[in-house]
């Protein structure tokens, strides 16, 4: 670690996190605000975030890389990619942009404090050797994700986990050195992680998937026919990337709409796609018939129908039941079935972390995020000069990284043009008496991790300005049209309305 990395420093902008969001944001900052100094603060010893944390068998994206990849960096390869392929892609972005020199690895932030007298954020961080580094900046760009990388979620109601004599591990903590071939493996869960590890384990092990309730799956060949055809006729990669992204986003918008308007029809189409791999007589009842509509929770992607092929071939046993208790040999279900295993892998989700659980202060007062209201899911009332990257659930996360990159850079440049050192968001006159609600409606999107920790998240208003509406297709039009001199933006403590009155 260099002396510069250990000693912190003063910058125009601090980016927190060197994952997919932080690296993309850094690229945009360099391109659109070339005069700004910046540093990326990263707790790990390398870049990658989620893709560095997860090392379970088969770990891969569950979003296509044509839209999960950055707007500015063409993706060349299969739409669903391995974690290593994504890390390689990010590494190219870092090398191409000279971003590595700006990353401070091995720094864990312990506090973030805003001071209005100096218009600076002060971040205190501990290093791997136990020393303290102090970073200061005018603007803070939070890109650290939204879950706990160290402590995964394991249901507290599980009884007797310590009685199990085999290996019990959460997928998030999987050691790739684990010898699992030929073993009896019980996977608990049915979401995107389970959909990844189950077919990977099934190649060389006996697998049982125990689920509390079924999940929707979308089966499709791991290829993009349009991209393949455009390459075949000699179209350049940047054009292919742009056109294929447009095609995928068009199809996703249509799917999102249809999941609300005709969910039963969509489910029949999902079953038809799965039968292309599992056979016409594949039975969906009871293990593949969810109780909610498609996309009310994440729709897990099955490239080449791998999970359904494994189930149809008898390589995977699916059990839909709840857990009574763990035993020495495995898990006893509520219905009385003993599922024996050598290895139990919990794919039960994660703990939500809002802004990394970092203690924040504004002018000496602690920030409780549940007391703030979000501005379009990226800024917060009462918290100056800060943006938080939170992506999409029904579209690729990175689409919002790119779009927020444009917005934040436009805001920074606008502050320079105005000679402003501080910007906050505040309710407009028309927002008077606005109803304040939880961050998202349960009937919109309701995975367990979100419902468990909803009170930790900022709240929302009842209009599109004061919420994260989770629609890329609406925001891609709304974000470029944001009036940075609108009444919701307060520069250096003076609202636009007060300025007009004074004039």
Secondary structure, DSSP 8 states (H G I E B T S, - for coil): --HHHHT-EEEEEEEE--SHHHHHHHHHHHHH-TT--EEEE-SSSSS-THHHH--STT-B-SS-HHHHS-TTS---S-SS-BHHHHHHHHHHHHHHHT-GGGEETTEEEEEEEEETTTTEEEEEEEETTS-EEEEEEEEEEE-S-SEEEEEE---TT---GGG--SEEEEGGG--TT---TTSEEEEE--SHHHHHHHHHHHTTSEEEEEESS---EEEE-SS-HHHHHHHHTT--HHHHHHHHHHHHHHHHHHHHHHHHH-HHHHHHHHHHHHHHHH-TT---TTTT--SS-TTSS--EEEETTHHHHHHHTTSEEEEE--EEEE-SSEEEETTS-EEE-SEEEE---EEE-GGGG--EEETTEE--GGGSBEETTTEETTB-SEEE----SSS-HHHHHHHHHHHHHHHHHHHHHHT-S-EEE---GGGTT---B-SS-TTT---HHHHHTGGGS-BB-SSGGGS----HHHHHHHTTT--TTSTTEEETTEEHHHHHHH-
